[in-house]
Amino acid sequence: MKTTLFYFSGTGNSLKVARDLADELGDTQIIAIAGAIDRDINVTSECIGIIYPVYMFGMPLIVSRFIKKMKGGEDKYIFAIATCGGMAANALGQTYRECKRSGIKLSAGFIIPMPGNYTPLYEAIPADKQNALFEKEKKKIKNIVGIIRRKQSHPIEHNSRLTNWLFSGIYKLGSSQIRSADKNFWADEQCNSCGICVKVCPVRNIELISGKPKWLNRCEQCFACLQWCPQEAIQYKKSTIGRKRYRHPEVALDDLCVKSDF
Ligand SMILES: Cc1cc2nc3c(=O)[nH]c(=O)nc-3n(C[C@H](O)[C@H](O)[C@H](O)COP(=O)(O)O)c2cc1C
């Protein structure tokens, strides 16, 4: 069965999930949503997966735009995987509704908890706790691969209705401010103008002006710039100063520097 996995990822969790799933499924192509979004998106594989990180209890804006642009999914088996740092709330319910609006049926939706990467609130969890989550991720992939191979319908995973209702308000408020929230990023005196932030930003939202990064207000809030800065010079407001950064240990910088391969 030919499968295409479309992913969005800032720190590698969602890309790693896509890779692990591809290893199990075989005959699978992995495509970066950020590299495909500016083109016509005509899907041809019989099985399509959409894999993304949960942002503010919902979907990254770029994934919503991707679903709106996707053509040819009406007669395909479509599933989604949301990676999250603790609570996905109803992110997959949102994916279900957005697919429906585009005439696509989301047949299955899975939540995979991974290490959190929202450094403004917390720092990277210790390696042993990360490894425990990676072990659980591998087990969950093994559980869901059979469902996907059989193109089976499976309930869209979510938290309780009350939780979803409470947190949907946060998404509505937060998502309306996401693109311009990059005004909170800044580079401290450790910045050596290496330009890795420019390279790793999946939506080309950063330019170096006089050797310092400038954010251009089309941010997706993936935090790749802050997490991958080798000098740890990029900060978000003041709370990220001195906090341990997070990147998936099996994903390299080059893996996330998006190429237009669609
Ligand atoms: C802006 C932002 C918002 C986030 N919001 C949530 C959230 O609401 N719930 C949650 O469980 N994790 C949240 N996270 C954590 C990520 O969903 C999680 O770490 C994810 O696996 C990162 O995937 P990636 O490495 O592919 O980018 C957030 C992360 C960021 C950067």
The ligand as an ORCA input file, in Angstrom:
! r2SCAN-3c Opt
* xyz 0 1
  C       3.683     27.203     20.609
  C       3.567     25.833     21.230
  C       2.389     25.473     21.835
  C       2.258     24.199     22.398
  N       1.054     23.854     22.939
  C       0.884     22.609     23.414
  C      -0.390     22.202     23.942
  O      -1.369     22.924     23.925
  N      -0.497     20.954     24.466
  C       0.561     20.099     24.502
  O       0.409     18.986     24.987
  N       1.777     20.431     23.987
  C       1.954     21.662     23.437
  N       3.170     22.023     22.913
  C       4.256     21.013     22.860
  C       4.351     20.308     21.491
  O       3.073     19.999     20.993
  C       5.142     19.013     21.564
  O       6.343     19.150     22.242
  C       5.369     18.452     20.157
  O       5.644     17.086     20.212
  C       6.488     19.151     19.409
  O       6.596     18.573     18.135
  P       7.766     18.881     17.102
  O       9.058     18.452     17.785
  O       7.455     18.035     15.934
  O       7.759     20.324     16.806
  C       3.339     23.290     22.359
  C       4.533     23.681     21.752
  C       4.653     24.931     21.195
  C       5.953     25.309     20.531
*
